Each structure stands twice: as structure tokens, then as C-alpha cells.
Amino acid sequence: MKIKILNTSQANFDSRLSDHLSFKQENYESVEKSVDKILKKIEESGDTGLRLLIKKYDNTFYKNISHSIVTKKEISNAYLETPKKVVTHLRKAMRNIKSFSKQQKLKSWTIKIKGSKLGEKVTPINSVGIYVPGGKASYPSTVLMNAIPAKVAGVRDITMVCPPVAGKLNPLVLIAADLCGVNKIYKFGGAHAIGALAYGTETVKPVDKIVGPGNIYVATAKKKVYGSVGIDSFAGPSEVLIIADQNASAELVAIDMFAQAEHDELAQAILMTSSKKLIDSVSLKINSLIKNQSRKEIIEKSLSTRGLFIKVKNVKEIVSIANEIAPEHLEIFGYEDIKLETKIDNAGAIFLGKNSPEVFGDYCAGPNHVLPTSGAAKYASPLGVYDFLKRTSLMKISSSHSKELSSTAALLADCEGLSAHSQSAKLRK
């Protein structure tokens, strides 16, 4: 397998890098048209439309949508089907994520100025919908990363949707939802699930915000319903940038690139280093280790099309390029004396040293694995408790302060040509 190499000394390096980082989703227009039809059907037909869409896309027939709700017996059976050791480790991951999330809680606050009271009231969102990918895959970690910060924030009503296989959900997903205190679980997925959460049906109660990953149809549906509900983000393919010095382990770098690439063919794994020797060593390791990978075909497609080695001259270039890429995941091998993490501002999550692989962040270390992609780390942050809270400003102006503010407000209102605003202010003198 051959992976593309870019060198900062090459002509037009910046444009070559930009071209490589960009991706275009094939047939996106047809995806949009399909999603529009699905959402319209949910809006117009409620449960009736939802049942037809579930039959078509989930290959599951429900005489009544209420039959898609996971029962207590199904959850009990999930525990019986799952080894106790697995549940124990799921609980460990949950505790770590919860401990980390608790540090993100915001408090209401007030200040006093000239006898006036100003501040913010912080309250949780009332209801949240969590989308968990399903089908043949199992993603209990998605449940943990989305439900735990919502619970810590104080969200009262959490609804989860997940595509079934033969009418059933993965036992681990059910256990994770139960441990996190998810209030209701529906056995259907796809764009129609997003529509049901956003618009509501006779059975499905609409939520205030939808979070969680999904395929292009799910992501497009989230984008389309934004405004009717809040969403977490419009996520692109997953990505990792590994920055490594000449002393880095080629095996660790190679396997961490694999760990990213095995997500899907559009996933992106990049190694940036000043060491040509390391690039050669990693390339050899990739070709020797690929043989034993269970998702060999996906990894090969990902690395051969979107994988990349970047050869740089110095640390200054490393910092500049990393900040421009703004990766979802940033792993740093070496450079302890330079403390690169203090110089790189644009990254969803930073993993420092050989003992801090991305996989720990994916599952159990504590920080959230829902991260900004496609350069969004320049302005966006990981999912957290903050995303499930809303802030309401408070203002109680004293009589003396009111007279002072009146003149300023009236003058500025007049400047903007808003006479009623001006009159309102002047009446408070």
C-alpha cells in the first residue's frame, strides 16, 4: 500500500495540502432530495408515515409505533445475555466520563452595579434526543458520550433512537442506555428517526435538541431540522493528525493510523514529522501489519486515498500546519521539551505521549469523543455538559441606575432611528 507524501519544500505545498484535506460526498444532491421527502412524510403523516418508513428503511414492521419502544424485559434480557465482566468495564468507563463531565457544570451568577442586579440564570434543556448508529455495529460508547453529559447537566427527558437488527437492539447499547438513565428507547433509525424527534408524531414526543452521529442521511436530516430543534454539529468523516519526532515508535504510529482508518473509507489519518526515517519506518510497518487487520479492506481504501505523510523542516511548520488542519484528534509523540500542546490552539482533542492513544478517549478516559471535524476545531469544541445547558440573562435595574442608563439608551436609540425605543428609555428617567 502506498500513502501519499507531501513535503513543505515542494512548490504549491499549501494548495496541495488543501486539496488533499477536502472531500466531496458523492451524490449529495440525491441524498438531500431523499431526506426532504422523508422529513415531509413525517411532518404530514405522523405515526402512519413513520411506520411506512420504518418498514422500508429498517426492514421492520410495527402495527403500532408504541411497539417500537424498548421494554423493561428487553433490558433485563440484555443484562442476562452480556458477560458481567463487560458490564463492569462499561460501568468503569461511565464513572470516568461522569467525573470529567461534572467539572463542566456551569452555575447561575449575579453581580451588583449601582444598586442594580445583573446576571445569568443557567438551566438545563428540557428534552434531548440521542441518535445511536445501529445495524450490524454496536456503539455503547456513543450512548455514554451523549447521555452522560446530558444527565450531568440535568436534562429531565432523554429519548434514544437506534436502528434494529431483526427487530432487536444490541444488548450492550441497551445496557449503556439503562445505566445512563435514558428515559425512552425506540427501535428505529435513519433520517425518519431524526424527523420523528424533531417534529413529533402521535407516539413520539418532540425534543428540544438532537445529538449523536449517523450516516450521511442522518447528518443531512439533522442539518435540515435545525431551527425546529437544536443539534450538536454537522459532522464529517473522522480524522487524526499524529505529530511525531524521530524517536517515535513506528509500530504505535502505524496502529494508531489504522485505528482511525478502520472507521470508514473517508476517514483520514495523517502523520507529520521532520524525520524521513520515521516516515519510511511507519510505511514499512503499515504494510506488514495490515495483513492481520479484520477491517483490512476499509483501512487500505482509507489510507490509500485520504492517508498522508507530511515531511516538515522544523517545529514552526508543525505548529502552523497543525493549526491550519485543525484536526478532530491530535496525537503528539515526543516534543516534551517544546510543549507543542501549548502552541497548537486548533484541535478537538489532544493526546500527549505514547501512553495516550486516541482509543482511550474514544471509550473510557473521561473526555468526550464527540468532536469537531473538517477543520471545525478552529471555532467549535467537544460535546459537553455546556451543550445541554442554556443561559438566560437577568436584569433588575435600580431607580438611580435607571436614570443614568436612560440617557445612554435614548441617545443610541435615536441614532438608530428607533423612536419608540427612545421614548421607552426616557420614561425611565
C-alpha positions as CSV (number, residue, x, y, z in Angstrom):
1,M,0.0,0.0,0.0
2,K,1.3,3.4,-1.0
3,I,0.5,6.5,1.1
4,K,0.8,10.0,-0.4
5,I,3.8,12.1,0.9
6,L,3.8,15.9,0.9
7,N,6.9,17.9,1.7
8,T,6.8,21.5,2.8
9,S,9.7,22.2,0.5
10,Q,7.6,21.3,-2.6
11,A,6.1,24.0,-4.7
12,N,2.5,24.8,-4.0
13,F,2.5,22.8,-0.8
14,D,-0.3,24.8,0.7
15,S,-2.7,24.2,-2.2
16,R,-1.7,20.5,-2.4
17,L,-2.5,20.1,1.3
18,S,-5.8,21.9,0.9
19,D,-6.8,19.7,-2.0
20,H,-5.9,16.5,0.0
21,L,-7.9,17.6,3.1
22,S,-11.0,18.4,1.2
23,F,-13.6,15.7,0.4
24,K,-16.8,15.7,-1.5
25,Q,-19.7,13.4,-0.6
26,E,-20.9,11.7,-3.8
27,N,-24.5,12.1,-4.8
28,Y,-25.2,14.6,-2.0
29,E,-28.0,16.2,-4.0
30,S,-29.8,12.9,-4.3
31,V,-29.3,12.4,-0.5
32,E,-30.9,15.8,0.1
33,K,-33.9,15.1,-2.1
34,S,-34.4,11.7,-0.3
35,V,-34.2,13.3,3.1
36,D,-36.6,16.1,2.2
37,K,-39.2,13.5,1.2
38,I,-38.7,11.5,4.4
39,L,-39.0,14.6,6.6
40,K,-42.1,15.8,4.8
41,K,-43.8,12.4,5.2
42,I,-43.1,12.5,9.0
43,E,-44.5,16.1,9.2
44,E,-47.6,15.3,7.2
45,S,-48.4,11.8,8.3
46,G,-47.1,11.3,11.8
47,D,-47.2,7.7,13.0
48,T,-48.7,6.4,9.7
49,G,-45.8,7.8,7.7
50,L,-43.2,6.8,10.3
51,R,-44.5,3.1,10.2
52,L,-44.1,3.0,6.4
53,L,-40.6,4.5,6.6
54,I,-39.5,2.1,9.3
55,K,-40.8,-0.8,7.2
56,K,-38.9,0.5,4.2
57,Y,-35.6,1.5,5.8
58,D,-35.3,-0.5,9.0
59,N,-36.9,-3.6,7.4
60,T,-39.1,-3.9,10.5
61,F,-42.9,-3.8,10.7
62,Y,-44.7,-2.3,13.7
63,K,-48.5,-2.4,13.8
64,N,-48.2,0.5,16.2
65,I,-45.3,2.8,16.8
66,S,-45.6,2.1,20.5
67,H,-44.4,-1.5,19.7
68,S,-41.0,0.0,18.8
69,I,-40.4,1.2,22.4
70,V,-37.9,-1.0,24.2
71,T,-39.5,-2.8,27.2
72,K,-38.1,-3.4,30.7
73,K,-38.0,-7.1,29.8
74,E,-35.7,-6.4,26.8
75,I,-33.3,-4.5,29.1
76,S,-33.4,-7.3,31.7
77,N,-32.6,-9.9,28.9
78,A,-29.7,-7.7,27.7
79,Y,-28.1,-8.0,31.1
80,L,-28.6,-11.8,31.1
81,E,-27.0,-12.0,27.6
82,T,-23.9,-10.0,28.5
83,P,-20.9,-11.2,30.5
84,K,-20.6,-9.5,33.9
85,K,-17.0,-8.5,33.1
86,V,-18.2,-6.4,30.1
87,V,-20.8,-4.7,32.2
88,T,-18.2,-4.0,34.9
89,H,-15.9,-2.2,32.4
90,L,-18.9,-0.3,30.9
91,R,-19.5,1.0,34.4
92,K,-15.8,2.0,34.8
93,A,-16.0,4.0,31.6
94,M,-19.2,5.6,32.7
95,R,-17.7,6.7,36.0
96,N,-14.7,8.3,34.3
97,I,-16.9,10.1,31.8
98,K,-19.2,11.3,34.5
99,S,-16.3,12.5,36.7
100,F,-14.9,14.5,33.8
101,S,-18.3,15.9,32.8
102,K,-19.0,17.1,36.4
103,Q,-16.2,19.6,36.0
104,Q,-18.0,21.3,33.2
105,K,-21.1,22.3,35.1
106,L,-22.0,26.0,35.0
107,K,-23.6,27.9,37.8
108,S,-26.0,30.8,37.7
109,W,-24.4,34.1,38.8
110,T,-25.3,37.7,39.6
111,I,-23.3,40.9,40.1
112,K,-24.4,44.2,41.6
113,I,-23.7,47.5,39.9
114,K,-25.0,50.8,41.3
115,G,-27.8,49.1,43.2
116,S,-28.8,47.1,40.1
117,K,-28.7,43.3,39.9
118,L,-27.3,41.7,36.6
119,G,-26.6,38.1,35.9
120,E,-27.3,34.8,34.1
121,K,-29.7,32.0,35.0
122,V,-28.3,28.6,33.9
123,T,-30.9,25.9,33.3
124,P,-30.8,22.5,31.5
125,I,-32.5,21.8,28.2
126,N,-35.8,20.1,29.0
127,S,-35.6,17.2,26.4
128,V,-32.9,15.7,24.3
129,G,-32.9,13.1,21.6
130,I,-29.9,10.8,21.1
131,Y,-29.2,9.1,17.9
132,V,-27.1,5.9,18.2
133,P,-26.0,4.1,15.0
134,G,-27.1,0.5,14.9
135,G,-27.5,-2.2,12.3
136,K,-24.6,-4.7,12.5
137,A,-22.5,-2.3,14.5
138,S,-22.6,-1.8,18.3
139,Y,-21.8,1.6,19.8
140,P,-22.4,1.6,23.6
141,S,-19.7,4.3,23.8
142,T,-21.9,6.6,21.7
143,V,-24.6,6.2,24.3
144,L,-22.2,7.1,27.2
145,M,-20.7,10.1,25.5
146,N,-24.0,11.7,24.6
147,A,-26.2,10.7,27.6
148,I,-23.9,11.2,30.5
149,P,-23.2,15.0,29.9
150,A,-26.9,15.4,29.3
151,K,-27.7,13.8,32.6
152,V,-25.0,15.7,34.5
153,A,-26.5,18.9,33.0
154,G,-29.8,18.0,34.5
155,V,-31.8,17.1,31.3
156,R,-35.0,15.5,32.6
157,D,-36.2,13.7,29.4
158,I,-33.7,11.8,27.2
159,T,-35.1,9.8,24.3
160,M,-32.8,7.4,22.3
161,V,-33.3,6.1,18.8
162,C,-31.3,3.3,17.2
163,P,-31.7,1.1,14.1
164,P,-32.5,-2.5,15.0
165,V,-31.4,-5.8,13.5
166,A,-34.3,-8.3,13.1
167,G,-36.3,-6.1,15.5
168,K,-33.7,-6.1,18.2
169,L,-31.0,-3.7,19.5
170,N,-27.6,-4.7,20.6
171,P,-27.6,-5.8,24.3
172,L,-24.6,-3.5,25.2
173,V,-26.3,-0.5,23.7
174,L,-29.4,-1.2,25.8
175,I,-27.3,-1.7,29.0
176,A,-25.4,1.6,28.4
177,A,-28.7,3.4,27.9
178,D,-30.1,1.9,31.1
179,L,-27.0,2.7,33.1
180,C,-27.2,6.3,31.9
181,G,-30.8,6.7,32.8
182,V,-32.2,7.2,29.2
183,N,-36.0,7.6,29.6
184,K,-37.2,6.0,26.4
185,I,-35.6,4.0,23.6
186,Y,-37.1,3.5,20.1
187,K,-36.1,0.7,17.8
188,F,-35.8,2.6,14.5
189,G,-33.2,4.9,13.0
190,G,-32.3,6.8,9.8
191,A,-33.5,10.2,8.7
192,H,-37.0,9.3,9.7
193,A,-35.9,8.9,13.3
194,I,-34.5,12.4,13.2
195,G,-37.7,13.7,11.7
196,A,-39.8,12.0,14.5
197,L,-37.6,13.5,17.2
198,A,-37.7,17.0,15.6
199,Y,-41.4,17.2,14.6
200,G,-43.0,14.6,16.9
201,T,-45.8,12.1,16.0
202,E,-48.8,10.8,17.8
203,T,-46.5,8.5,19.7
204,V,-43.0,10.1,19.6
205,K,-42.7,13.3,21.7
206,P,-40.7,16.0,20.0
207,V,-37.4,17.0,21.7
208,D,-35.6,20.3,22.1
209,K,-32.2,19.1,20.8
210,I,-30.8,16.2,18.9
211,V,-27.3,14.9,19.3
212,G,-25.3,11.9,18.2
213,P,-23.5,10.6,15.0
214,G,-25.0,8.9,12.0
215,N,-24.6,8.2,8.3
216,I,-24.9,10.9,5.6
217,Y,-28.7,10.6,5.6
218,V,-28.9,11.1,9.4
219,A,-26.4,14.0,9.3
220,T,-28.3,15.7,6.5
221,A,-31.6,15.2,8.3
222,K,-30.1,16.9,11.4
223,K,-29.0,19.8,9.3
224,K,-32.5,20.1,7.7
225,V,-34.4,20.1,11.0
226,Y,-32.0,22.6,12.7
227,G,-34.1,25.6,13.7
228,S,-37.0,23.5,14.7
229,V,-34.7,21.8,17.2
230,G,-31.1,22.3,18.2
231,I,-28.4,20.0,17.0
232,D,-24.8,19.2,18.2
233,S,-23.0,19.6,14.9
234,F,-22.8,18.6,11.2
235,A,-20.0,16.0,11.5
236,G,-17.8,15.0,8.6
237,P,-15.5,11.9,8.4
238,S,-13.4,11.1,11.4
239,E,-9.7,12.2,11.4
240,V,-6.4,12.0,13.3
241,L,-3.2,14.0,13.0
242,I,-0.2,12.4,14.5
243,I,2.8,14.6,15.2
244,A,5.9,12.6,15.9
245,D,9.6,13.2,16.4
246,Q,12.4,10.9,15.2
247,N,12.2,8.8,18.4
248,A,8.6,7.7,18.0
249,S,7.6,4.1,17.7
250,A,6.8,3.3,14.1
251,E,4.5,0.4,15.3
252,L,2.5,2.7,17.6
253,V,2.1,5.3,14.9
254,A,1.1,2.7,12.3
255,I,-1.5,1.1,14.6
256,D,-3.0,4.4,15.6
257,M,-3.3,5.3,11.9
258,F,-5.1,2.0,11.5
259,A,-7.4,2.8,14.4
260,Q,-8.6,5.9,12.7
261,A,-8.7,4.5,9.1
262,E,-10.9,1.5,10.1
263,H,-13.9,3.8,10.8
264,D,-14.7,4.1,7.1
265,E,-13.2,4.7,3.7
266,L,-13.4,8.5,4.1
267,A,-11.6,8.6,7.5
268,Q,-8.4,10.5,7.4
269,A,-5.1,9.6,9.1
270,I,-2.1,11.9,8.8
271,L,1.5,11.6,10.1
272,M,3.5,14.9,10.3
273,T,7.2,14.7,11.2
274,S,10.6,16.2,10.3
275,S,12.1,12.7,10.2
276,K,12.2,11.0,6.7
277,K,13.4,7.9,8.5
278,L,10.3,7.7,10.6
279,I,8.0,8.0,7.5
280,D,9.9,5.1,5.9
281,S,9.6,3.0,9.1
282,V,5.9,3.7,9.5
283,S,5.3,2.9,5.8
284,L,7.0,-0.5,6.3
285,K,5.1,-1.2,9.5
286,I,1.8,-0.3,7.8
287,N,2.4,-2.8,5.0
288,S,3.5,-5.6,7.4
289,L,0.7,-5.1,10.0
290,I,-2.2,-4.6,7.5
291,K,-2.3,-8.3,6.8
292,N,-3.8,-9.2,10.2
293,Q,-6.4,-6.4,10.4
294,S,-10.1,-7.5,10.5
295,R,-11.1,-4.4,8.6
296,K,-8.2,-4.6,6.1
297,E,-10.2,-3.5,3.1
298,I,-11.6,-0.4,4.7
299,I,-8.2,0.6,6.1
300,E,-6.5,0.1,2.8
301,K,-9.1,2.2,1.0
302,S,-8.9,5.0,3.6
303,L,-5.1,5.2,3.8
304,S,-4.5,4.9,0.0
305,T,-7.0,7.7,-0.7
306,R,-7.0,10.0,2.3
307,G,-4.0,8.9,4.3
308,L,-1.0,11.3,4.2
309,F,2.6,11.7,5.4
310,I,3.8,15.3,5.8
311,K,7.5,16.0,5.9
312,V,8.4,19.3,7.6
313,K,11.6,21.2,8.2
314,N,11.0,22.5,11.8
315,V,8.7,23.0,14.7
316,K,7.4,26.3,13.4
317,E,6.0,24.5,10.3
318,I,4.5,21.8,12.5
319,V,2.6,24.4,14.6
320,S,1.4,26.4,11.6
321,I,0.2,23.3,9.6
322,A,-1.5,21.7,12.6
323,N,-3.4,24.9,13.4
324,E,-4.5,25.1,9.8
325,I,-5.6,21.4,9.6
326,A,-7.4,21.8,13.0
327,P,-7.8,18.1,13.4
328,E,-10.5,16.3,15.3
329,H,-7.9,14.2,17.1
330,L,-4.3,15.3,17.6
331,E,-1.7,12.8,18.9
332,I,1.7,14.1,19.9
333,F,4.7,11.7,20.2
334,G,7.7,13.4,21.7
335,Y,8.5,17.1,21.7
336,E,8.0,17.1,25.5
337,D,10.6,19.9,26.0
338,I,8.8,22.1,23.5
339,K,5.3,21.5,24.9
340,L,3.6,21.6,21.5
341,E,0.2,21.3,23.1
342,T,0.6,25.0,24.3
343,K,1.4,26.2,20.8
344,I,-1.4,24.4,18.9
345,D,-4.8,26.0,19.5
346,N,-6.9,24.3,16.9
347,A,-7.7,20.7,17.8
348,G,-10.8,18.8,19.0
349,A,-8.8,16.7,21.5
350,I,-5.1,16.4,22.2
351,F,-3.4,13.2,23.2
352,L,0.0,13.6,24.7
353,G,2.7,10.8,24.6
354,K,2.8,7.2,23.7
355,N,0.6,6.2,26.6
356,S,-2.3,8.4,25.5
357,P,-3.8,6.9,22.3
358,E,-7.0,8.2,20.8
359,V,-8.7,4.9,21.6
360,F,-8.6,5.8,25.3
361,G,-10.5,9.0,24.5
362,D,-12.9,7.0,22.3
363,Y,-14.1,4.8,25.1
364,C,-13.2,5.4,28.7
365,A,-10.6,8.0,29.8
366,G,-13.2,10.7,30.5
367,P,-13.2,13.4,27.9
368,N,-15.9,13.3,25.3
369,H,-15.3,11.6,21.9
370,V,-17.9,13.7,20.1
371,L,-15.5,16.2,18.5
372,P,-15.5,18.9,15.7
373,T,-14.3,17.6,12.3
374,S,-13.3,19.0,8.9
375,G,-11.5,22.0,10.4
376,A,-14.3,23.0,12.7
377,A,-11.9,22.9,15.7
378,K,-11.0,26.4,14.6
379,Y,-14.3,27.6,16.2
380,A,-16.0,24.6,17.8
381,S,-15.5,22.4,20.9
382,P,-16.1,18.8,22.0
383,L,-19.6,17.9,23.1
384,G,-20.0,18.5,26.8
385,V,-22.3,19.5,29.6
386,Y,-22.3,23.0,28.2
387,D,-24.2,21.7,25.1
388,F,-27.2,20.7,27.3
389,L,-27.4,23.9,29.2
390,K,-29.0,27.3,28.3
391,R,-28.3,30.7,29.7
392,T,-30.9,33.3,30.4
393,S,-29.8,36.8,31.2
394,L,-31.2,38.6,34.3
395,M,-31.6,42.3,34.9
396,K,-33.1,44.3,37.8
397,I,-32.2,48.0,37.5
398,S,-32.3,50.3,40.5
399,S,-34.1,53.7,40.4
400,S,-30.8,55.7,40.4
401,H,-29.1,53.5,37.8
402,S,-32.2,53.7,35.6
403,K,-31.8,57.4,35.3
404,E,-28.2,57.0,34.2
405,L,-29.0,54.3,31.7
406,S,-32.0,56.2,30.3
407,S,-29.9,58.9,28.7
408,T,-27.5,56.5,27.0
409,A,-30.2,54.2,25.8
410,A,-32.3,57.1,24.4
411,L,-29.4,58.6,22.6
412,L,-28.4,55.3,21.0
413,A,-32.0,54.6,20.0
414,D,-32.3,57.9,18.3
415,C,-29.1,57.2,16.4
416,E,-30.7,54.0,15.1
417,G,-33.9,55.8,14.2
418,L,-36.0,53.8,16.7
419,S,-38.2,56.4,18.3
420,A,-40.3,54.1,20.4
421,H,-37.1,52.7,21.9
422,S,-36.1,56.2,22.8
423,Q,-39.4,57.0,24.4
424,S,-39.3,53.9,26.5
425,A,-35.9,54.8,27.8
426,K,-36.8,58.5,28.5
427,L,-39.9,57.4,30.5
428,R,-37.5,55.7,33.0
429,K,-35.7,59.0,34.0
